[in-house]
Amino acid sequence: MLLVEKHLYVAAGSVYALDKETGRQLWQRQIPLVTVLFTQEQIATSLFWKEGRLYVETDAQRLLRLDPQTGTILWEYAEAEAEISPAFSERGDVIYVLTRQQIGTSAYEVTALSAEKRRLLWQQRFVLPAQWDHMQAPTVQEELLLVPLGEVVMVLRTTDGHRLAT
């Protein structure tokens, strides 16, 4: 749940926006997952709010941005069969998404996206021995992005993804 000004946003399968004073439902957004073989509903699992923007993480490992007034899906980000974990810049204009694919090894990808239009800013890929622990979200500290990759922490420059340290 997120309480933002006069709205309460709830992730309960679908995403709901409620008036915090009256409890009246303002909108509901189901999030479809469309593949070649089937269509089903994704389950909204986490909500994030940054600089007036509403983001939703789903059980299908997707990150979406919704219009907080209408619930309209503005954009969606996904990597094929990968775990996903987002982090946000201080100003909220950049989203750093960490994904992990398990294929004998752990292939991590760090992607920087513009929050407004989901435009790709930069991307870095790291392959490490298989990691099966819970994936942690990256942390932004000023101009540094700290990326936990199992027992290793990569330090990247936020502006271009250049690796500064391990």
Secondary structure, 3 states (H helix, E strand, C coil): CEEECCEEEEECECEEEEECCCCCEEEEECEEEECCCCEEEECEEEEEEECCEEEEEECCCEEEEECCCCCCEEEEEECCCCEEEEEECCCCCEEEEEEEEECCEEEEEEEEEECCCCCEEEEEEEEEECCCCCCCCCEEECCEEEEEECCEEEEEECCCCCEEEC
